[in-house]
Amino acid sequence: VYEGKGCHTIANELNAAGLLTVRGKMWREDGVCRILKNDKYVGDLTQWKHYSTDFLTKRVLQNNGDNPDTPLITIKDHHEGIVSREVWEAAQKQVYERGLLSREGRKYSRHYWFSSKVSCGCCGYSYNVTGKKEDTSRTLRCVNRSKYGTNHRIDKNGAEVGCANKGINERVLEFCMKYIIEQIKVSEESIVEQLLADIKLMQQNDVRVDVQPMKEQIESFNLKKRKAIDLMIDGLITKEDLKKQTEYYDDEILHLSEQIAKSQDINAAHKQQLDSIKSYITEVKKTASSDSDSTEVYGELLKKVVVHEEGRTDFYLNCVPFGFRMNYRIHRYNRGQVINVMVDKCEII
């Protein structure tokens, strides 16, 4: 509701954060959608959501409310909800509007190049646009502040609410993005050199483990286990001796298998790091040749923005493995309609 994210994006972000479903599974788009449509969370109870068409075949269909023989029965405020009625209705409106666009063959798109990418550095809530879309002086404000005010407190559910962090104007975001891109253009060679140096250092420290000897040891232990069985069959050792030898071999095989898995994980992680740095080099060169006045370019490059106190904001881009901390001053002219940003410092974080 507040960040404008769709079910697909929500599922991907939950999986990326390592959060699983109640059954310990990965999140899917349809699962998120079912939760958003489940009126139990707002305190309502709907009966006859499914009905059987044939008691012999046990065929069950979803009830869309168009069957006169089995009407949907909804009891409002049946129990205490965990979602407010206001938020619930706003969510249902978004679900309906996105579904309507899909049925018309169109796709939902975010309104702004920075949508769902700006958050509060004080409380962690997202920043949303206030004002109309066509307004030339749009301002983003902390959702926590907009909803609960500036007084920081603990609500009846034990959650921290309220935030005193101030808003940030869209023009400030645009100016900072332009400034950062121009800095990347100027520093392209030094950034690429540093990334290449990182690759060289990683390759020098790369101690790859040869797992083949460990695999051969495992095969040797498996062969000894088979020979021990033959010895028992021939009456040369007892079942108790076979059990002890088998347990010993199994312990050694397990230990070697764990070492192999650990070595393979290290090698895979190392390769992923190298591939990531090489990708950054490609993106830096691409950014250096891009248009620094295009909001479309800003949207493609911007990963996230964290707004701290007034005059200090952190920008993270997709093209580099670090962030930019912008310290600036804002001057307003013509009754606040024209904004001029003066950068005091831009540092790497």
N, C-alpha and C positions, 0 to 999 in steps of 0.2 A: 504493500500500500504506500509506504513512505519512500521507497527507493525505486519503484517502478520496474522491478525485476520480474521476468517471466518464470514459469515453472522450470523450464530447461536450465536457465541460468542459476536458479536457486539450487536445483539438484546438483549441478556441477560444482558450485561453491561449497556445498555441504560435503561432497565427496573429496574435494581438494583439501578441506580442513580436517579430514580424517574422521568425520562424524558419520556413524552408521545408523540404520533404522533400528527400531526396537527389536527386530529379528536378527540384527547383526549383518544386514545386507547393505549393498550400495544403493544410494538413492536413485530413483528414476523419475522422469518428468511426470508420468501418469500418477505416481504415488504422491508427489507434491500436490498435484491438482486435486486428488481425492480428499486430501487433508483440508485444502482451502475451501472445498465445497461442503465439508461435513459440518452440519449445523449444531452438532453436539457441543462444539467448542464455544458457541455463543450462548448455550443454555437451552436450546430447543430440542425437541424430540419429534422425529418424523417416522411414522409407522407405515408399513406396506411399501417399503422401497423396492422390494422384489416380490414377485408372485409366481405361483406355479400354474402352468397352462394345462398340465396333464398329470394327475396324481399317479398314473401308471408309469409313465416314462420319466417322471420327476423333473421335467424340463422347467427351468426357472428363467424368467425374463426380468429385466430392469423396468420398474414402473416409472414412466415419464409423466404420469398424471392424466393420460389421455384414455385410460380404460375406465368406463363408468362402473364396471362391476367391482373394481378394486381401487377406489380413490385413495389418494395420499392423505394421511391424517397427520397434521402438524400441531404440536402443543407448544405454544410460545412460553418461554421462561419456565420450562419444566424443571430445570435444576440450575445451580449457579454456574455461570459460564466463566471461561478463562480468557475470553476475548470480548471486548466491549461491542455493543450493538453498532456503534458508529464505525469502528474498524471493520467489523464483519460486513456491513452493507457496502462499505467502500471497496472491499475486496471482491464482493460479488459483482459489483458494477464493472470493475476492471476485467474480471473473468468473462463477463458477458460481452463487453466491448471488444476484447481481443478475439473471442469466438466469432463475433459478428464480422470482424475484419477477415478472419480466416475463411468464413463461409462465402464471403464476397470475393475471395481470391486475392486479398491484399495481406500484407504483413505488418505487424505492429513494429514501430520503430521508436527509439527514444527521441525526445524533443530536442535535446541539447547535446553538444559534443562532450560535455563533462558529466552527463547524467550518470548517477550511481557510482561516481568515482571520487566524490568529495566527502570527507568525514571530519568530525570534530576531534581536535587534539586533546581536548579536556575530558570529554565523557565517552568518546568513541561512536556516538550516534552519527547518522548520515546528515548531510546538508542538502536541503531542498530549495528550489527556486520559489521566491515569493513574488507575486505580481503576474501580470498577463504575459503570454508568450511573445506578443508583438511589442511589449514595452522595451525601450532602448536602454533602460537602466535597471536591468534585473539584478536582484540581490539574492544570494544564497544564505540561508540561516539554518542553524542547528535544529533538527527536529525535536530534540529533547527540550530545548529552550522554547520553541514555538508551542509545544504541547503542554509543558509543565511550568514555564516561567524561568526566571533567573535565580530563584531561591533554591539552592541545592539542599535536598532533604531525602529522607527514607520514607517511602509510602507504606500503606498498610500491608502490602504483600512482601515487604522487606527489600524492595528494589530501590536503587539510587535514582532519583529523578531531579530535574532542574539543572540548568546550565547557564552560566553567565558569559560564555564565549560569544563574541560579536560576529556579525555576518561578514560576507565578503562579496564584492561586486563582480559581476561577470567580466567587466572591462579589466579588472585587476588580474583575473585568471588569464585573460588573453594576452595582456602585456607581459606577464611573467613567462608564459609559454613562448612568446616571440623572443624574449630576452634569452631564455635557455637555449632555444634552437640556434640563435645567432652565436651563442658561446660555443656550442658544439661545432658549428661551421668553422669558427676561428681555431678551435682546439682539436680539430679532427685528427691531425697527424699525431699529436701527443697522446690522445686517447687510444688510438689504434696501436701506437708503440707500447703503451702500458699494458694493453690487453695481450699483445704478442709476447711481451715479457712475462706475463702471468702464465701463458701457455708454455713458454720455455722453462720456467721454474717448475711447473707441474711435471713436465716431462723429465726433468733432471731428478726430481724426487720420486719418480714413478718406480716403485719396487713391485713389479708384477710377480705373482706367485705361480710357479709351475705346478699344476695340480695333477699332472700325469703320473708322477711317482706315487702319489697318494691313491690314485685310482688303481694302480698296479698292486699296491698293498692290499686294498680291499678285495681285489680278485684273488690274491694269494690266500687271504683268510677264508674266503668262500670255498676255495679248493680244499683247504685244511678241514673245514667243516664236513665236506662231502667224504673226505678220507676217513674222518673219525667215525662217520656213520658206517662205512664199510668195515672198519675195525670192530665195531660193536656187533655187526652182523656175523663176522667171523669168530666172535667170541673172545677177541683179544683184549677188549676193554668192557667194562660194565656200563649199564645205562646211567648210573650215577656219574661215572667218569665222563661219559658223553655229554651229560647235562652241564657239568662244570666247564668242559672245553668249549662247548657251544656258547655258553654265557660269556666266557672270556673273549671269544672271537666276535660275538655280537657287540660287546662293549667297545672293542677296538674299531670295528667297522663304523659304529655310531660316531665315535670320536673323529675318525678320519672324514666321515661324511660332513660333519659340522665344520671342519676346517676347510673342506672344499667349498661348501656353500658360502662361508665367510669370505674366502678369497675371491670367489666369483662376484660376490656383492661389491667388494672393494674395487675390483677391476671395472665392473659395470658403472659404479658411481663415478670413478675417475674418467671413464670415457664420456659419460654424460656431462661432466664439468667441462671437459675439453670442447665438446660439441656446442655447449652453451656459450662459451667464450667466442668461438668461431662465429656463431650466429650473431653475437653482439657486434663483432667487427663489421659484418655485412650490414647490420641495421644502422650502425653509426655512419657508414659511408652513404647509405640511402638517406638518412636524416640530413646529412650535410648538403645534399643536393636538392632538398625539398623546399617548398614555399613556406617561408616563415610568417606569412600573413594569412594563411589559410586555416580556418577553424576546422575544416575537414581533416587536415593534416594533424592538428592538435588532438582531435578525437582519436585518430589512429595511434598516435604516439603516447598519449597519456594513459598511465596505468592507474595512478591514484594521487589524490591531493589530501594532505592533512593540514587543517587550519588550526594554528595555535593562537596565542594572543594577537591582538591587532598589530599588523606590521611584520608578522613572521609566519611563513607558510612553507611547507615541504612539498616538493613535486617529485614524483617517481615516474619515469618513462619506461616504455617497453624496450627501448633501443640500447640502454646502458644498465649495468648491474649495480648502480648506486643512485642516490637521490640528490636533489638540489634544495638547499635551504635558502629561501629568499627572505632577506630583511629589507623592508622598503618603507617609504613614507608616501602618503596619499594627499594630493592637493586637489580641491574641488573648485570649479569655477562655474559661473553662470547659474547660480542657485543650485549647485550640486549636480547639474546635468553633465558637465564635462569633467572627466577625471584624468589627472596627470599623476603618474607613478614614478617616484624617484627611488632607484635601487641603491641601498647603502652597502649591501654585501650579498654575494652569492657564493655559498660554500658547499663543498661536496660532503655528503653524509652517507 
